[in-house]
Amino acid sequence: MAGLLAKIGRGTFRHRWATLLAWLMILIAVASISVIVSKPESTQFTVPGTQSQQAMDLLEQRFPPPRAPPRKWSSPPRRGRP
């Protein structure tokens, strides 16, 4: 086993630039594949059939989210000196 590892070490040292280039190509390929295959993250988490999920569904039915954000009322700006 030591002889095989010595041969691999000598070969990678002799061809260090080719080894470096090969590792960079592998790194770029793995990164590209992971970007292509990955799915966008989701903040939604549901477990169908559980009591807590049924409660959340019931709350969403009875209390729908607001359609527009609440307005902030303010007085008109003063004219003249404060």
SVG drawing of the C-alpha trace seen along z (x, -y; Angstrom):
<svg xmlns="http://www.w3.org/2000/svg" viewBox="-64 -82 72 84">
<polyline fill="none" stroke="black" stroke-width="0.4" points="0.0,0.0 2.8,-2.4 4.4,-1.8 1.1,-2.7 0.8,-5.9 4.4,-6.8 3.8,-6.4 0.6,-8.6 2.5,-11.2 5.4,-11.2 3.0,-11.4 1.1,-14.3 4.3,-16.1 5.7,-15.7 2.5,-16.8 1.5,-19.4 -0.1,-21.9 -2.1,-19.2 -3.2,-17.9 -4.2,-21.4 -6.1,-22.0 -7.9,-18.7 -9.0,-19.6 -10.1,-23.0 -12.2,-21.5 -13.8,-19.0 -14.5,-21.8 -16.2,-24.0 -18.2,-21.0 -19.5,-20.1 -20.4,-23.7 -22.2,-24.1 -24.1,-20.9 -25.1,-21.9 -26.4,-25.3 -28.4,-23.7 -29.9,-21.0 -30.7,-23.0 -34.2,-24.2 -35.1,-27.6 -35.5,-27.7 -39.0,-27.7 -40.3,-29.2 -43.5,-27.1 -43.5,-24.0 -46.5,-21.7 -47.2,-18.3 -50.5,-17.2 -52.9,-15.4 -51.5,-16.7 -53.6,-18.6 -51.4,-21.6 -51.7,-21.8 -55.5,-21.4 -55.5,-24.3 -53.3,-26.5 -55.6,-25.8 -58.7,-26.7 -57.1,-29.9 -56.2,-30.8 -59.9,-30.2 -61.4,-32.2 -58.8,-35.0 -57.5,-35.7 -54.4,-37.9 -55.0,-41.6 -55.3,-42.8 -53.4,-46.0 -51.1,-47.3 -52.7,-49.6 -52.5,-53.3 -50.4,-55.7 -52.3,-58.9 -50.4,-62.1 -51.3,-65.7 -50.5,-68.1 -47.3,-70.0 -47.4,-73.3 -46.8,-76.5 -44.8,-79.4 -42.7,-79.4 -42.9,-76.5"/>
</svg>
